[in-house]
Amino acid sequence: LLGGALPQTAQIARKWWEEYKVPTMIDGAMNTPFTLLSQLRGSTNFMLDLRRYPEKVLEVLDVVCDGVIAAGLGLAELVQAKTIIIGAVRGSADFISPKMFEKFCLPYLVRCAHAANAAGLRVQYHFDTNWTPMLEYFKELPAKSGYLHLDERTDIIQAKKILGDHLCLFGNLKPSIFTLGTEEEVEREVKTIIDGCAAGGGLIVSAELTADSKFELVDKMIQTAKTYGVYS
């Protein structure tokens, strides 16, 4: 099934780029060593490992990093990707401290990001949950290499203050506002993000929508961004 899907992915991506003239948001994917180990060990066991066997964890992270990169780049080549997603949700402040992130997650995340960038891939840094305490570290990611996709748990205005134009910011209205909110609330939230993040460029206003999101509220987000988010 996967073998049949991958060639189709390449065909679909090519159609968006060449026929529709619309860049794709995600073509391929690259894991990170930190995320991979947490998935294999399970979150609870892995968090205990970080405390009990920190040097052993670092040793394993270093061993698997090249393989993780090779797998991500191999998939990208197979589907003829232009854009690749790198996620690191389990390294956020909802799981570990900034110091633990700096030690166990950041060096390998940076290696993955630079490898993807060197291969000519645009990166979607898909970072759900709370990354506000870690924003300063993102300056180590390759500049202008892609966009930082943040959900509502991270302060996107603070991200703009810290990162400037280092990465394009992508986010971050609350999904709940599109089911429980009003058009006025959506407009206000979109304007807040634009006021706080638009200066100098590098902003995509967006939200992660749910199945019960109301069309008129999603449309309000789009129309507000079109009318209010215009550079003079």
LUMROVEX-838719 format. One record per residue (C-alpha): y, x, z; residue number from 1; residue in one letter. Coordinates in steps of 0.05 Angstrom, whole numbers. Each point is the difference from the previous one (the first is absolute). Layout:
<nodes>
<node Y="Y" X="X" Z="Z" senu="NUM" seza="A"/>
...
</nodes>
This chain:
<nodes>
<node Y="0" X="0" Z="0" senu="1" seza="L"/>
<node Y="48" X="55" Z="19" senu="2" seza="L"/>
<node Y="-17" X="40" Z="-63" senu="3" seza="G"/>
<node Y="20" X="-60" Z="-42" senu="4" seza="G"/>
<node Y="63" X="-14" Z="38" senu="5" seza="A"/>
<node Y="31" X="69" Z="-4" senu="6" seza="L"/>
<node Y="8" X="2" Z="-76" senu="7" seza="P"/>
<node Y="31" X="-69" Z="3" senu="8" seza="Q"/>
<node Y="49" X="26" Z="52" senu="9" seza="T"/>
<node Y="23" X="53" Z="-49" senu="10" seza="A"/>
<node Y="8" X="-51" Z="-56" senu="11" seza="Q"/>
<node Y="39" X="-48" Z="43" senu="12" seza="I"/>
<node Y="46" X="55" Z="26" senu="13" seza="A"/>
<node Y="13" X="24" Z="-70" senu="14" seza="R"/>
<node Y="18" X="-70" Z="-22" senu="15" seza="K"/>
<node Y="52" X="-8" Z="56" senu="16" seza="W"/>
<node Y="32" X="67" Z="-17" senu="17" seza="W"/>
<node Y="-2" X="-3" Z="-75" senu="18" seza="E"/>
<node Y="2" X="-74" Z="-19" senu="19" seza="E"/>
<node Y="37" X="-33" Z="59" senu="20" seza="Y"/>
<node Y="42" X="61" Z="15" senu="21" seza="K"/>
<node Y="-11" X="-10" Z="74" senu="22" seza="V"/>
<node Y="-22" X="58" Z="46" senu="23" seza="P"/>
<node Y="-63" X="-13" Z="39" senu="24" seza="T"/>
<node Y="6" X="2" Z="76" senu="25" seza="M"/>
<node Y="-72" X="26" Z="12" senu="26" seza="I"/>
<node Y="-51" X="28" Z="-49" senu="27" seza="D"/>
<node Y="-42" X="45" Z="44" senu="28" seza="G"/>
<node Y="-9" X="18" Z="74" senu="29" seza="A"/>
<node Y="-7" X="61" Z="43" senu="30" seza="M"/>
<node Y="-26" X="-1" Z="71" senu="31" seza="N"/>
<node Y="25" X="47" Z="54" senu="32" seza="T"/>
<node Y="-46" X="43" Z="44" senu="33" seza="P"/>
<node Y="26" X="-33" Z="64" senu="34" seza="F"/>
<node Y="-13" X="-70" Z="-27" senu="35" seza="T"/>
<node Y="-68" X="19" Z="-27" senu="36" seza="L"/>
<node Y="-25" X="28" Z="66" senu="37" seza="L"/>
<node Y="27" X="-60" Z="39" senu="38" seza="S"/>
<node Y="-37" X="-46" Z="-49" senu="39" seza="Q"/>
<node Y="-66" X="39" Z="6" senu="40" seza="L"/>
<node Y="3" X="6" Z="76" senu="41" seza="R"/>
<node Y="32" X="-67" Z="15" senu="42" seza="G"/>
<node Y="70" X="-5" Z="30" senu="43" seza="S"/>
<node Y="-22" X="2" Z="73" senu="44" seza="T"/>
<node Y="-47" X="59" Z="-8" senu="45" seza="N"/>
<node Y="50" X="38" Z="-41" senu="46" seza="F"/>
<node Y="56" X="-9" Z="49" senu="47" seza="M"/>
<node Y="-46" X="27" Z="55" senu="48" seza="L"/>
<node Y="-18" X="59" Z="-45" senu="49" seza="D"/>
<node Y="74" X="18" Z="-7" senu="50" seza="L"/>
<node Y="3" X="8" Z="76" senu="51" seza="R"/>
<node Y="-69" X="29" Z="14" senu="52" seza="R"/>
<node Y="-12" X="45" Z="-60" senu="53" seza="Y"/>
<node Y="69" X="14" Z="-32" senu="54" seza="P"/>
<node Y="-19" X="68" Z="-29" senu="55" seza="E"/>
<node Y="-64" X="-27" Z="-30" senu="56" seza="K"/>
<node Y="39" X="-57" Z="-32" senu="57" seza="V"/>
<node Y="49" X="48" Z="-30" senu="58" seza="L"/>
<node Y="-57" X="42" Z="-27" senu="59" seza="E"/>
<node Y="-31" X="-61" Z="-34" senu="60" seza="V"/>
<node Y="67" X="-24" Z="-27" senu="61" seza="L"/>
<node Y="11" X="67" Z="-32" senu="62" seza="D"/>
<node Y="-70" X="1" Z="-30" senu="63" seza="V"/>
<node Y="4" X="-69" Z="-32" senu="64" seza="V"/>
<node Y="72" X="4" Z="-25" senu="65" seza="C"/>
<node Y="-15" X="33" Z="-67" senu="66" seza="D"/>
<node Y="-56" X="-50" Z="-14" senu="67" seza="G"/>
<node Y="45" X="-59" Z="16" senu="68" seza="V"/>
<node Y="53" X="27" Z="-48" senu="69" seza="I"/>
<node Y="-52" X="13" Z="-54" senu="70" seza="A"/>
<node Y="-28" X="-70" Z="6" senu="71" seza="A"/>
<node Y="69" X="-31" Z="-4" senu="72" seza="G"/>
<node Y="21" X="41" Z="-61" senu="73" seza="L"/>
<node Y="-68" X="-12" Z="-33" senu="74" seza="G"/>
<node Y="9" X="-75" Z="7" senu="75" seza="L"/>
<node Y="71" X="5" Z="-27" senu="76" seza="A"/>
<node Y="-25" X="38" Z="-61" senu="77" seza="E"/>
<node Y="-56" X="-50" Z="-11" senu="78" seza="L"/>
<node Y="47" X="-60" Z="-2" senu="79" seza="V"/>
<node Y="57" X="39" Z="-33" senu="80" seza="Q"/>
<node Y="44" X="-15" Z="59" senu="81" seza="A"/>
<node Y="75" X="10" Z="2" senu="82" seza="K"/>
<node Y="8" X="-25" Z="71" senu="83" seza="T"/>
<node Y="-45" X="13" Z="60" senu="84" seza="I"/>
<node Y="0" X="-31" Z="69" senu="85" seza="I"/>
<node Y="-6" X="42" Z="63" senu="86" seza="I"/>
<node Y="-7" X="-39" Z="65" senu="87" seza="G"/>
<node Y="0" X="26" Z="71" senu="88" seza="A"/>
<node Y="5" X="-61" Z="44" senu="89" seza="V"/>
<node Y="-44" X="29" Z="56" senu="90" seza="R"/>
<node Y="49" X="57" Z="10" senu="91" seza="G"/>
<node Y="58" X="-45" Z="19" senu="92" seza="S"/>
<node Y="33" X="-8" Z="68" senu="93" seza="A"/>
<node Y="-43" X="-62" Z="12" senu="94" seza="D"/>
<node Y="-60" X="47" Z="5" senu="95" seza="F"/>
<node Y="23" X="71" Z="19" senu="96" seza="I"/>
<node Y="61" X="37" Z="25" senu="97" seza="S"/>
<node Y="48" X="37" Z="-46" senu="98" seza="P"/>
<node Y="-26" X="66" Z="27" senu="99" seza="K"/>
<node Y="-72" X="-19" Z="-16" senu="100" seza="M"/>
<node Y="22" X="-22" Z="-69" senu="101" seza="F"/>
<node Y="34" X="67" Z="-10" senu="102" seza="E"/>
<node Y="-63" X="37" Z="20" senu="103" seza="K"/>
<node Y="-57" X="-41" Z="-30" senu="104" seza="F"/>
<node Y="28" X="-41" Z="-57" senu="105" seza="C"/>
<node Y="64" X="29" Z="-29" senu="106" seza="L"/>
<node Y="-26" X="67" Z="-28" senu="107" seza="P"/>
<node Y="-55" X="-33" Z="-40" senu="108" seza="Y"/>
<node Y="43" X="-58" Z="-22" senu="109" seza="L"/>
<node Y="50" X="50" Z="-27" senu="110" seza="V"/>
<node Y="-56" X="38" Z="-37" senu="111" seza="R"/>
<node Y="-24" X="-64" Z="-32" senu="112" seza="C"/>
<node Y="70" X="-21" Z="-20" senu="113" seza="A"/>
<node Y="17" X="67" Z="-31" senu="114" seza="H"/>
<node Y="-65" X="1" Z="-38" senu="115" seza="A"/>
<node Y="14" X="-69" Z="-29" senu="116" seza="A"/>
<node Y="71" X="19" Z="-16" senu="117" seza="N"/>
<node Y="-22" X="65" Z="-34" senu="118" seza="A"/>
<node Y="-48" X="-42" Z="-43" senu="119" seza="A"/>
<node Y="59" X="-40" Z="-26" senu="120" seza="G"/>
<node Y="-16" X="-63" Z="39" senu="121" seza="L"/>
<node Y="51" X="-46" Z="32" senu="122" seza="R"/>
<node Y="-21" X="-15" Z="72" senu="123" seza="V"/>
<node Y="3" X="-65" Z="37" senu="124" seza="Q"/>
<node Y="0" X="21" Z="73" senu="125" seza="Y"/>
<node Y="-28" X="-65" Z="28" senu="126" seza="H"/>
<node Y="16" X="4" Z="74" senu="127" seza="F"/>
<node Y="-12" X="-65" Z="37" senu="128" seza="D"/>
<node Y="15" X="-8" Z="75" senu="129" seza="T"/>
<node Y="51" X="39" Z="40" senu="130" seza="N"/>
<node Y="23" X="66" Z="-30" senu="131" seza="W"/>
<node Y="70" X="1" Z="29" senu="132" seza="T"/>
<node Y="-14" X="58" Z="49" senu="133" seza="P"/>
<node Y="-31" X="41" Z="-57" senu="134" seza="M"/>
<node Y="54" X="-8" Z="-53" senu="135" seza="L"/>
<node Y="28" X="70" Z="10" senu="136" seza="E"/>
<node Y="-67" X="30" Z="-20" senu="137" seza="Y"/>
<node Y="2" X="-34" Z="-68" senu="138" seza="F"/>
<node Y="51" X="52" Z="-23" senu="139" seza="K"/>
<node Y="-60" X="45" Z="-10" senu="140" seza="E"/>
<node Y="-27" X="-44" Z="-55" senu="141" seza="L"/>
<node Y="21" X="22" Z="-69" senu="142" seza="P"/>
<node Y="69" X="-25" Z="-17" senu="143" seza="A"/>
<node Y="8" X="-56" Z="-51" senu="144" seza="K"/>
<node Y="-76" X="-3" Z="-5" senu="145" seza="S"/>
<node Y="-6" X="-76" Z="7" senu="146" seza="G"/>
<node Y="17" X="-57" Z="46" senu="147" seza="Y"/>
<node Y="-11" X="-12" Z="73" senu="148" seza="L"/>
<node Y="-29" X="-70" Z="9" senu="149" seza="H"/>
<node Y="16" X="-25" Z="70" senu="150" seza="L"/>
<node Y="-16" X="-66" Z="33" senu="151" seza="D"/>
<node Y="43" X="-35" Z="51" senu="152" seza="E"/>
<node Y="-26" X="42" Z="58" senu="153" seza="R"/>
<node Y="41" X="60" Z="-23" senu="154" seza="T"/>
<node Y="76" X="2" Z="2" senu="155" seza="D"/>
<node Y="16" X="8" Z="-73" senu="156" seza="I"/>
<node Y="75" X="10" Z="13" senu="157" seza="I"/>
<node Y="-17" X="57" Z="47" senu="158" seza="Q"/>
<node Y="-45" X="27" Z="-55" senu="159" seza="A"/>
<node Y="59" X="2" Z="-47" senu="160" seza="K"/>
<node Y="44" X="35" Z="51" senu="161" seza="K"/>
<node Y="-53" X="54" Z="11" senu="162" seza="I"/>
<node Y="-28" X="9" Z="-70" senu="163" seza="L"/>
<node Y="60" X="-15" Z="-44" senu="164" seza="G"/>
<node Y="-23" X="6" Z="-72" senu="165" seza="D"/>
<node Y="-61" X="43" Z="16" senu="166" seza="H"/>
<node Y="-46" X="-59" Z="-17" senu="167" seza="L"/>
<node Y="11" X="-69" Z="-30" senu="168" seza="C"/>
<node Y="-6" X="-52" Z="55" senu="169" seza="L"/>
<node Y="-43" X="-61" Z="-13" senu="170" seza="F"/>
<node Y="2" X="-61" Z="47" senu="171" seza="G"/>
<node Y="2" X="-32" Z="48" senu="172" seza="N"/>
<node Y="12" X="-75" Z="14" senu="173" seza="L"/>
<node Y="-47" X="-33" Z="49" senu="174" seza="K"/>
<node Y="-56" X="-39" Z="-35" senu="175" seza="P"/>
<node Y="9" X="-57" Z="50" senu="176" seza="S"/>
<node Y="71" X="-14" Z="-25" senu="177" seza="I"/>
<node Y="-30" X="-26" Z="-66" senu="178" seza="F"/>
<node Y="-40" X="-53" Z="36" senu="179" seza="T"/>
<node Y="42" X="-17" Z="61" senu="180" seza="L"/>
<node Y="70" X="20" Z="-20" senu="181" seza="G"/>
<node Y="56" X="-31" Z="-40" senu="182" seza="T"/>
<node Y="37" X="22" Z="-62" senu="183" seza="E"/>
<node Y="60" X="19" Z="43" senu="184" seza="E"/>
<node Y="-44" X="46" Z="43" senu="185" seza="E"/>
<node Y="-31" X="33" Z="-61" senu="186" seza="V"/>
<node Y="68" X="12" Z="-31" senu="187" seza="E"/>
<node Y="26" X="29" Z="65" senu="188" seza="R"/>
<node Y="-59" X="47" Z="8" senu="189" seza="E"/>
<node Y="4" X="24" Z="-72" senu="190" seza="V"/>
<node Y="75" X="14" Z="8" senu="191" seza="K"/>
<node Y="-14" X="39" Z="64" senu="192" seza="T"/>
<node Y="-49" X="45" Z="-35" senu="193" seza="I"/>
<node Y="46" X="10" Z="-60" senu="194" seza="I"/>
<node Y="60" X="15" Z="45" senu="195" seza="D"/>
<node Y="-40" X="50" Z="41" senu="196" seza="G"/>
<node Y="-40" X="35" Z="-55" senu="197" seza="C"/>
<node Y="30" X="-8" Z="-69" senu="198" seza="A"/>
<node Y="53" X="55" Z="3" senu="199" seza="A"/>
<node Y="-18" X="56" Z="-47" senu="200" seza="G"/>
<node Y="-57" X="-38" Z="-33" senu="201" seza="G"/>
<node Y="-74" X="2" Z="15" senu="202" seza="G"/>
<node Y="-15" X="-70" Z="26" senu="203" seza="L"/>
<node Y="-51" X="-53" Z="-19" senu="204" seza="I"/>
<node Y="9" X="-64" Z="39" senu="205" seza="V"/>
<node Y="-68" X="-31" Z="11" senu="206" seza="S"/>
<node Y="-49" X="-34" Z="48" senu="207" seza="A"/>
<node Y="-75" X="-5" Z="8" senu="208" seza="E"/>
<node Y="-13" X="-74" Z="-14" senu="209" seza="L"/>
<node Y="-53" X="-46" Z="26" senu="210" seza="T"/>
<node Y="-37" X="-55" Z="-36" senu="211" seza="A"/>
<node Y="43" X="-53" Z="32" senu="212" seza="D"/>
<node Y="67" X="32" Z="-17" senu="213" seza="S"/>
<node Y="48" X="-51" Z="-28" senu="214" seza="K"/>
<node Y="21" X="12" Z="-72" senu="215" seza="F"/>
<node Y="72" X="-21" Z="12" senu="216" seza="E"/>
<node Y="7" X="52" Z="56" senu="217" seza="L"/>
<node Y="-30" X="56" Z="-42" senu="218" seza="V"/>
<node Y="46" X="-20" Z="-57" senu="219" seza="D"/>
<node Y="59" X="3" Z="49" senu="220" seza="K"/>
<node Y="-17" X="72" Z="17" senu="221" seza="M"/>
<node Y="-2" X="18" Z="-74" senu="222" seza="I"/>
<node Y="64" X="-36" Z="-18" senu="223" seza="Q"/>
<node Y="38" X="28" Z="59" senu="224" seza="T"/>
<node Y="-22" X="71" Z="-19" senu="225" seza="A"/>
<node Y="21" X="-12" Z="-72" senu="226" seza="K"/>
<node Y="69" X="-27" Z="18" senu="227" seza="T"/>
<node Y="17" X="40" Z="63" senu="228" seza="Y"/>
<node Y="-35" X="65" Z="-14" senu="229" seza="G"/>
<node Y="41" X="22" Z="-60" senu="230" seza="V"/>
<node Y="31" X="69" Z="-4" senu="231" seza="Y"/>
<node Y="72" X="3" Z="-24" senu="232" seza="S"/>
</nodes>
